[in-house]
Amino acid sequence: MAQGNNVSLSSKLGPEERAAAIAKLKVKDLDILVIGGGIVGTGSALDAVTRGLSVGLVEARDWASGTSSRSSKLVHGGIRYLEQLDFGLVREALIERGLLLQRLAPHLVKPVRFLYPLTHRVWERFYIGAGMALYDVFSWSGGRPPGVPHHRHLSKTQMLRAIPSIKSSAFTGGLTYYDAQVDDARYVAVLARTASAYGAHVASRVRVEGFLKVGQRVVGVKAHDLETGERFEIKAKQVVNATGVWTDETQAMVGERGQFKVRASKGIHLVVPRDRFQSKMGVILRTEKSVLFVIPWGRHWIIGTTDTDWQLDKAHPAATAADIDYVLEHVNEILAVPLTREDVEGVYAGLRPLLAGESDQTSKLSREHIVTHSVPGLVVVAGGKWTTYRVMAKDAIDAAVAALDGKIAPSATENIALLGAEGYQAAWNKRNKIARAFGVHRVRIEHLLNRYGVMTDEILDLLRERPELAEPLPGADDYLEAEVIYAATHEGALHLEDVLARRTRISIEAWDRGVSAAPVAARLLGEVLGWDEERIDREVQTYLRRVQAERESQLQPDDESADRIRLEAPDIVATS
C-alpha cells in the first residue's frame, strides 16, 4: 500500500465530480434514472451501469440519510422468519449474506456471533436447534460456503463462561450461531461511489419535484439542485422509484394511484459502552412484539429494536422515553447488573418500509419486496430488507430493461466487488508492516482497513502529505481528522451532518454525540468545500441544534411530542 504501488480502483466522489454529474444529467438522454440514494437505489444504479447502460442517480438528502443508515446494522437471514415459514426469504437472504461476506464487501461486512438463550430444558432446545440447523442448510444452498461457522449447543456452564454478565437464574443453556454486520451508511456511500466509478452520474442533494410525461408515459423528472437552487430536467427512457418509505409520496407526483402502499414501522436502537457488561458474543431475545438484538459494535453495544407504526415526519423519526424504557426493560431481563438511562451513549430511530395491506400490525407486514411498472416508463421497487438489496436492485433493473430496445446484458453484480474490496485480504495480512511504515498503531490501521479496504492507501497518502491530520477528532478517538477531509474529497459529503452522522458514526457513538468534534470537523470540511467563517459557524450551530432536539425528543412520552420537539431543529438544507 505504499505510494506508487496502490491496488485500489478508487474514483473520487467530491464536489467537482458532483458538478460534472449534474452537468451530464442536464443534457444526456439516459437509459435509466434512479430516484433514491438508499441501499436499494444505489444498488440499482450499480446494477444498471454494469449492464452497459447510461445511468443517473439522484437523492434529495445525503446518501443513506433515511432508513439505510438507521438499521440494526445486520446482514442476516432472519431467524424469526423461519417460524413464519418464510423459507424463501430466509434462504435468499442467507445466500446474499455469504456473497457480501466473501466476495462483494469483505472489508465492510463481518461475521458476528450470537447467543440464543433457552428457558426450557428439552423441547425448546430441540425446537430452536432444528430451526438453526435449517438456517445452516439454507446458508449452503447458494453453491458456495456460507463464510461463517455452523450453530453450536451450549450448556448453562458454557453459556455463563461466554457471557459472565448474564443472569444465571434466567436460562437453562443456549445455542450460538453466526450472522454478519455492516456499517450500513458507509456501505451505501461506497456503493454510490462504486456506481460512479463504473460510469453512473450520481448526485446527492438533488430533489425530484415532478415527472416529465408524454401522454401517459414517464420520460424523465423535474429536478432541483438544493445546493445551488438551480432547477433542471433529466430525461430518461426508464425511471426507477427506489424511495423506500417515501414511495407513496413519489408515486403521488405521477398523478396515478399506486398499486400498493408502503407503511413505515419505527425501530429504535440504543448504543452503550462495551464495558457495561461482559460478553464474548451478541445476544438475540424474543419479546412479545418482535426480537431484541444485543450486537457487538466496536467499543460499543447496539441494542434494539422496537417495531411500532409511524405516521409522522419520515425524515427524522424520533425515539421516545417509552421506546428507550422498553428496550432497557427487556435487555435488563437477562443482565445481572441492569443498564440505566445513564449508560446510554447514543440513540437512533429508523423506519422500515413495509408493504401494507396484509395486517394491521407492522411486525406482521411483509419483508418481501415488490417490483411493478406502475405507469409506462416508471418502475417502482419497495419493501424488502437491507440484506437482500442486491436482489431487489436486480429485479428492478430487469423490469426496466424489459421495456428498452435491444439486447441488454443480465445483472452482473453477483461478481462485482465494491471499491476497496479487491485485495483487502492481502492488505489485512500486511497490516503490521503498514503500521510500522507509517508509525501508527496496528489497531489504527485495522480500523482504517475495515472502513476503507484497500482505499486505506488514499488516507495514508493524505497523512504523508499532512501528518497533522493523524490527530483524532475531539471526543471521538476512533476517527482521524484525515477521514473528515477524505469524506468531502472522495465520499460525497457536503455538510457537517453528513460526516458526523454517516461517514463516521460519531453522532451515535460519542458521549456528547459529536458536539466537541463539530467545530474541528466543520473547519476541515470548509477547507475542501470553500466555506467562510459564517458558513462554518452555521454548519456547527445547525448540528448542535440537531443534537439538542434529539436529546429532548428522547425525554418525551409519545411519538407526537417527540416528533414536534425533533422538528424544532431545522435541516441545514431544506428538503420540503
C-alpha positions in Angstrom: 0.0 0.0 0.0 3.0 2.3 -0.5 2.7 5.3 -2.7 3.1 4.4 -6.3 2.1 0.8 -5.6 -1.6 1.3 -4.9 -4.0 -1.5 -5.6 -7.2 0.5 -5.2 -9.7 1.2 -8.1 -10.7 4.4 -6.5 -12.8 7.0 -8.1 -13.4 10.3 -6.3 -16.9 11.5 -5.4 -16.1 15.0 -4.4 -17.6 18.4 -5.2 -16.1 18.5 -8.8 -17.4 15.1 -9.6 -20.9 16.0 -8.3 -20.9 19.2 -10.5 -19.8 17.1 -13.5 -22.5 14.5 -12.9 -25.2 17.2 -12.8 -23.9 18.7 -16.0 -24.3 15.3 -17.7 -27.8 14.8 -16.2 -29.0 18.1 -17.7 -28.0 17.2 -21.3 -27.9 13.4 -21.6 -30.8 11.2 -22.5 -30.3 8.4 -20.0 -31.3 4.8 -20.3 -32.1 4.6 -16.6 -32.6 7.2 -13.9 -32.8 6.0 -10.3 -34.5 8.1 -7.7 -33.4 7.4 -4.1 -29.9 7.2 -2.6 -30.5 4.5 -0.1 -29.3 0.9 -0.3 -31.8 -0.2 -3.0 -31.4 3.0 -5.1 -27.6 2.9 -5.1 -27.7 -0.9 -5.7 -30.0 -0.3 -8.7 -27.6 2.3 -10.1 -24.7 -0.1 -9.9 -26.7 -3.0 -11.4 -27.8 -0.8 -14.3 -24.4 0.8 -15.1 -22.6 -2.5 -15.0 -25.0 -3.9 -17.7 -23.6 -1.2 -20.0 -26.5 1.3 -19.7 -26.3 5.0 -19.2 -27.4 5.7 -15.7 -28.3 8.6 -13.4 -28.9 8.5 -9.6 -30.3 11.4 -7.6 -31.0 11.7 -3.9 -32.8 14.6 -2.1 -30.7 14.4 1.0 -27.4 12.6 1.7 -26.6 9.0 0.7 -28.3 6.6 3.2 -29.8 9.6 5.1 -33.1 7.7 5.6 -33.7 4.1 6.5 -30.4 2.8 5.2 -28.3 4.4 7.9 -30.6 3.6 10.8 -30.9 -0.2 10.6 -29.8 -2.8 13.2 -26.6 -3.0 11.0 -27.1 -6.7 10.5 -26.7 -8.7 7.3 -28.7 -11.7 8.2 -31.2 -14.3 7.1 -33.8 -13.5 9.7 -34.1 -16.3 12.2 -37.6 -15.2 13.2 -38.9 -15.7 9.6 -38.3 -19.4 9.9 -41.1 -19.6 12.4 -43.3 -17.8 10.0 -42.4 -20.5 7.4 -41.0 -17.8 5.1 -38.2 -20.2 3.9 -37.7 -18.5 0.5 -36.9 -15.1 2.1 -34.5 -16.7 4.6 -32.7 -18.8 2.0 -32.4 -15.8 -0.3 -31.0 -13.6 2.5 -28.5 -16.2 3.6 -27.2 -16.6 0.1 -26.7 -12.8 -0.1 -25.0 -12.8 3.3 -22.4 -15.2 2.1 -21.9 -13.2 -1.1 -21.4 -10.0 0.8 -19.0 -11.5 3.4 -16.8 -13.3 0.9 -16.9 -11.5 -2.4 -18.6 -8.2 -2.6 -17.5 -6.4 0.5 -15.3 -8.4 2.9 -13.9 -5.1 4.2 -17.3 -3.8 5.3 -19.3 -6.9 6.2 -18.0 -9.0 9.1 -19.2 -12.2 10.9 -20.8 -11.7 14.3 -21.6 -14.5 16.8 -24.9 -14.5 18.7 -26.3 -16.5 21.7 -29.9 -17.6 21.7 -30.6 -18.3 25.4 -33.0 -21.1 26.3 -35.5 -21.1 29.2 -36.8 -24.6 28.8 -34.7 -27.7 29.1 -35.7 -30.2 26.4 -38.4 -29.2 23.9 -37.0 -25.6 23.3 -33.5 -26.8 22.7 -34.9 -29.3 20.1 -37.2 -26.8 18.5 -34.7 -23.9 18.2 -31.9 -26.3 17.3 -34.0 -27.7 14.4 -34.5 -24.1 13.2 -30.8 -23.3 13.3 -29.9 -26.5 11.5 -32.2 -25.4 8.8 -30.6 -22.0 8.9 -27.2 -23.6 8.3 -28.6 -25.8 5.4 -30.0 -22.7 3.7 -26.7 -20.9 4.0 -25.0 -23.6 1.9 -27.7 -23.6 -0.7 -26.2 -20.9 -2.9 -23.4 -23.1 -4.2 -20.7 -21.5 -2.1 -19.6 -21.9 1.6 -21.5 -19.6 3.9 -18.5 -17.8 5.3 -19.4 -18.4 8.9 -19.3 -21.4 11.3 -22.4 -23.6 12.0 -24.5 -23.3 15.1 -23.5 -24.9 18.4 -25.3 -26.0 21.5 -24.0 -24.6 24.9 -24.7 -25.9 28.4 -25.5 -23.4 31.1 -21.9 -23.5 32.3 -20.5 -22.8 28.9 -23.0 -20.0 28.4 -22.1 -18.3 31.7 -18.4 -18.7 30.8 -19.0 -16.9 27.5 -21.3 -14.2 29.0 -20.4 -13.6 32.6 -22.8 -10.7 32.9 -25.9 -12.7 32.2 -28.4 -13.7 34.9 -27.6 -17.3 35.8 -31.1 -17.9 37.0 -32.8 -16.7 33.8 -31.7 -19.5 31.4 -31.0 -23.2 31.2 -28.5 -23.1 28.4 -28.3 -21.8 24.9 -27.3 -22.1 21.2 -24.9 -20.0 19.3 -25.0 -19.1 15.7 -23.4 -16.6 13.3 -24.7 -13.8 11.1 -22.9 -10.7 9.9 -22.9 -7.0 10.5 -22.1 -3.9 8.5 -21.8 -0.1 8.9 -24.9 0.5 6.8 -24.3 4.1 6.0 -20.7 3.6 5.0 -21.8 0.7 2.7 -24.3 2.8 0.9 -21.8 5.6 0.4 -19.2 3.2 -1.0 -22.0 1.6 -3.2 -22.8 5.1 -4.7 -19.1 5.7 -5.2 -18.7 2.3 -6.9 -21.6 3.1 -9.3 -19.9 6.4 -10.1 -16.6 4.6 -10.8 -18.3 2.4 -13.4 -19.8 5.5 -15.1 -23.1 6.4 -13.4 -23.9 10.1 -13.0 -24.6 10.3 -9.2 -25.6 13.4 -7.3 -26.9 13.8 -3.7 -29.0 16.8 -2.6 -30.9 16.8 -5.8 -34.7 16.6 -5.2 -37.2 15.3 -7.7 -40.2 17.6 -7.7 -42.2 16.1 -10.5 -42.2 13.8 -13.5 -42.0 14.6 -17.2 -44.6 12.8 -19.2 -45.5 12.3 -22.9 -49.1 11.2 -22.8 -49.2 8.7 -20.0 -45.6 7.7 -20.3 -42.9 9.0 -17.9 -39.9 10.2 -19.8 -37.9 11.9 -17.0 -38.1 14.1 -14.0 -38.1 17.7 -12.9 -35.1 18.1 -10.6 -34.0 20.8 -8.1 -30.3 21.1 -7.0 -30.8 22.0 -3.4 -27.1 23.2 -3.1 -27.4 25.8 -5.8 -31.1 26.3 -6.1 -31.0 25.5 -9.8 -33.9 23.6 -11.4 -33.5 21.4 -14.5 -34.9 18.4 -16.3 -33.5 14.9 -16.5 -34.6 12.8 -19.5 -34.6 9.0 -19.2 -36.1 6.1 -21.1 -37.0 4.4 -17.8 -37.2 5.9 -14.3 -36.8 3.7 -11.2 -38.5 4.8 -8.0 -36.5 3.4 -5.1 -37.5 5.9 -2.4 -38.4 3.5 0.4 -40.8 4.9 3.0 -41.3 7.9 0.6 -42.6 5.6 -2.2 -46.2 6.7 -1.8 -45.3 10.4 -1.9 -43.1 9.9 -5.0 -45.8 8.0 -6.7 -48.4 10.7 -6.0 -46.3 13.1 -8.2 -47.1 10.9 -11.2 -50.8 11.5 -10.7 -51.6 7.8 -10.6 -53.0 5.8 -7.7 -50.4 3.3 -6.5 -51.0 -0.4 -6.8 -49.8 -0.9 -3.2 -49.0 1.1 -0.1 -45.8 1.3 1.9 -46.2 1.7 5.7 -43.5 2.9 7.9 -42.5 0.9 11.0 -40.3 2.6 13.6 -37.4 0.8 15.1 -35.1 2.4 17.8 -31.7 1.3 18.9 -29.6 2.2 21.9 -25.8 2.4 21.9 -24.0 1.6 25.2 -20.2 1.2 26.0 -18.8 -2.3 25.6 -17.6 -2.3 29.2 -21.1 -2.1 30.6 -21.3 -5.8 30.6 -19.0 -8.7 29.8 -19.8 -11.0 26.8 -17.8 -12.6 24.0 -20.8 -12.6 21.7 -24.1 -10.8 20.9 -27.5 -12.0 22.2 -30.9 -12.4 20.5 -34.0 -12.4 22.7 -37.7 -12.9 22.0 -40.1 -10.1 23.1 -43.9 -10.1 22.9 -43.7 -7.9 19.8 -40.6 -8.7 17.9 -37.0 -9.8 18.7 -34.3 -7.9 20.6 -30.7 -7.9 19.5 -27.7 -7.1 21.6 -25.0 -6.5 18.9 -21.2 -6.0 19.5 -20.2 -2.8 17.7 -16.5 -1.9 18.1 -16.2 -0.4 21.6 -19.9 -0.4 22.0 -23.1 -2.5 22.0 -26.1 -1.7 19.8 -29.3 -2.8 21.5 -32.7 -2.9 19.7 -35.2 -2.9 18.2 -38.8 -1.9 18.5 -41.5 -2.3 15.9 -44.3 0.3 16.0 -46.4 2.1 13.4 -45.1 5.6 12.5 -47.2 8.2 10.6 -45.3 11.4 11.4 -42.2 13.1 9.8 -40.3 10.4 7.8 -37.0 12.3 7.5 -36.5 12.5 11.3 -38.2 9.7 13.2 -37.9 10.3 16.9 -37.3 7.9 19.7 -39.4 8.5 22.8 -38.7 7.9 26.5 -41.2 5.0 26.3 -39.2 3.4 23.4 -36.0 3.7 25.3 -37.5 2.3 28.5 -39.0 -0.6 26.6 -35.6 -1.6 25.2 -33.9 -1.2 28.6 -36.6 -3.2 30.4 -36.2 -6.2 28.0 -32.4 -6.3 27.9 -32.3 -6.0 31.7 -34.3 -9.2 32.0 -31.1 -11.1 31.1 -28.4 -8.9 32.8 -27.1 -9.4 36.3 -26.4 -5.7 36.6 -29.1 -3.7 34.9 -28.5 -0.9 32.4 -29.9 2.6 33.1 -30.5 5.7 31.0 -27.1 7.0 32.3 -25.4 4.1 30.5 -26.8 5.1 27.1 -24.3 6.9 24.8 -26.4 7.2 21.7 -30.0 6.6 20.4 -31.2 6.4 16.9 -34.5 5.7 15.2 -35.2 4.4 11.7 -38.2 3.4 9.6 -38.7 0.1 7.8 -40.6 0.3 4.5 -43.2 -2.4 4.8 -45.7 -3.5 2.2 -49.1 -2.6 3.6 -52.4 -4.4 3.3 -51.6 -7.8 4.9 -52.1 -6.9 8.6 -52.7 -4.0 10.9 -49.7 -4.9 12.9 -46.4 -3.6 11.4 -44.5 -6.6 12.9 -46.6 -8.9 10.7 -46.3 -6.9 7.5 -44.2 -8.4 4.7 -40.5 -8.1 4.4 -40.8 -9.4 0.8 -40.2 -6.8 -1.9 -42.4 -5.9 -4.9 -41.4 -4.5 -8.3 -44.0 -3.1 -10.7 -44.4 -0.9 -13.8 -46.9 1.4 -12.2 -47.2 3.5 -15.4 -45.3 3.3 -18.7 -41.7 4.4 -18.1 -41.8 4.2 -14.3 -40.7 1.1 -12.3 -41.4 1.0 -8.5 -39.4 -1.2 -6.1 -40.5 -1.3 -2.5 -40.4 -3.4 0.6 -37.7 -6.0 1.2 -34.8 -5.9 3.7 -31.3 -4.4 3.8 -29.6 -7.8 3.3 -31.4 -8.6 0.0 -30.8 -5.2 -1.6 -28.9 -6.6 -4.5 -31.7 -8.9 -5.4 -34.2 -6.1 -5.2 -32.0 -3.9 -7.4 -31.6 -6.7 -10.0 -35.4 -7.3 -10.1 -36.0 -3.5 -10.5 -33.5 -3.1 -13.4 -34.8 -6.4 -15.0 -38.2 -4.7 -15.1 -36.8 -1.5 -16.5 -34.7 -3.1 -19.3 -37.6 -5.3 -20.4 -39.1 -2.1 -21.8 -35.9 -1.0 -23.5 -35.0 -1.8 -27.1 -32.1 -4.1 -28.0 -30.4 -7.0 -26.2 -29.2 -5.9 -22.8 -26.8 -7.9 -20.6 -28.2 -9.6 -17.5 -27.3 -8.4 -14.0 -23.5 -8.8 -13.2 -23.5 -7.5 -9.6 -23.1 -11.0 -8.1 -19.5 -10.8 -9.3 -18.7 -7.1 -8.9 -17.0 -6.1 -5.7 -17.4 -2.7 -4.1 -14.5 -0.3 -4.1 -11.9 -1.3 -1.5 -12.7 -5.0 -1.6 -10.3 -6.3 -4.2 -7.0 -7.1 -2.4 -8.4 -6.5 1.0 -7.3 -9.8 2.5 -3.7 -9.2 1.3 -3.7 -5.7 2.8 -5.1 -7.1 6.1 -2.3 -9.6 6.2 0.2 -6.7 5.8 -1.3 -4.5 8.5 1.6 -4.8 10.9 4.1 -3.8 8.2 1.9 -0.9 7.1 1.6 0.3 10.8 5.4 0.3 11.2 5.9 2.1 7.9 3.6 4.9 8.9 4.5 5.0 12.6 0.9 4.3 13.8 -0.6 1.6 16.0 -1.7 -1.5 14.3 -5.2 -1.1 15.7 -5.5 2.2 13.8 -4.6 0.5 10.5 -7.1 -2.2 11.3 -9.8 0.4 11.9 -9.0 2.1 8.5 -8.9 -1.2 6.6 -12.3 -2.1 8.0 -13.7 1.2 6.8 -11.9 1.8 3.5 -10.4 -1.6 2.5 -7.5 -1.1 0.1 -8.6 2.5 -0.3 -6.8 3.0 3.0 -3.8 3.9 0.9 -5.5 7.1 0.0 -5.9 8.1 3.6 -2.3 7.2 4.3 -1.2 9.3 1.3 -3.1 12.2 2.8 -1.3 11.6 6.2 2.0 11.5 4.4 1.3 14.9 2.9 -0.2 16.4 6.1 0.9 14.5 9.2 -1.1 16.8 11.5 -4.3 15.1 10.2 -3.3 12.0 12.1 -4.9 13.6 15.2 -8.2 12.0 16.4 -11.3 14.1 16.5 -12.2 15.6 19.9 -14.4 13.3 21.8 -14.2 10.6 19.1 -10.8 8.9 19.3 -11.7 6.2 16.8 -11.8 8.8 13.9 -8.9 10.8 12.4 -9.1 14.3 11.1 -7.9 13.0 7.8 -11.1 11.0 7.5 -13.1 14.2 7.5 -11.1 15.6 4.6 -11.5 12.3 2.8 -15.3 12.3 3.3 -15.6 15.5 1.4 -13.0 14.9 -1.3 -13.8 11.2 -2.1 -17.1 10.2 -0.5 -19.6 12.9 -1.4 -20.0 14.6 2.0 -21.4 18.1 1.5 -22.3 19.0 5.1 -21.1 18.6 8.7 -24.0 16.3 9.5 -23.1 14.0 6.6 -19.7 13.4 8.2 -20.7 13.1 11.9 -23.8 11.0 11.3 -23.0 8.9 8.3 -19.4 8.9 7.0 -18.4 8.4 10.6 -20.9 7.2 13.4 -19.8 9.9 15.9 -23.4 11.1 16.4 -24.4 7.8 18.0 -21.0 6.6 19.4 -19.7 9.6 21.2 -20.9 10.5 24.7 -21.5 14.1 23.6 -22.9 12.9 20.2 -20.3 14.9 18.3 -20.7 18.3 20.0 -16.9 18.7 20.7 -15.9 17.2 17.3 -18.2 19.5 15.3 -16.1 22.7 15.3 -13.0 20.9 14.3 -14.7 18.8 11.6 -16.5 21.8 10.2 -13.3 23.7 9.8 -11.7 20.7 8.0 -14.7 20.4 5.7 -14.5 24.1 5.0 -11.0 23.7 3.5 -12.4 21.4 0.9 -15.8 22.9 0.3 -14.7 26.5 0.4 -16.7 27.7 3.4 -16.2 31.1 5.0 -16.4 31.7 8.8 -20.1 32.4 8.7 -20.8 29.1 6.8 -18.6 27.1 9.2 -20.5 28.6 12.2 -23.9 27.9 10.6 -23.0 24.2 10.0 -21.8 23.8 13.6 -24.9 25.6 15.1 -27.3 23.6 12.9 -25.6 20.4 14.1 -25.7 21.4 17.7 -29.4 22.2 17.4 -30.0 18.8 15.9 -28.3 17.1 18.9 -30.2 19.2 21.4 -33.5 18.4 19.7 -32.8 14.7 19.6 -31.9 14.6 23.3 -35.0 16.5 24.2 -37.3 14.4 22.0 -36.0 11.3 23.7 -37.4 12.6 27.0 -40.9 12.8 25.6 -43.7 10.3 26.4 -45.2 9.8 23.0 -44.5 9.9 19.3 -46.4 13.2 18.7 -44.5 15.1 21.4 -41.1 13.7 20.3 -41.8 14.5 16.6 -42.7 18.1 17.5 -39.5 18.6 19.5 -37.3 17.0 16.9 -38.6 19.2 14.1 -37.7 22.3 16.0 -34.2 21.8 14.7 -34.0 22.9 11.1 -32.1 20.9 8.4 -29.0 22.6 7.0 -30.7 22.3 3.6 -34.5 22.4 3.4 -35.9 19.4 1.5 -39.6 20.2 1.6 
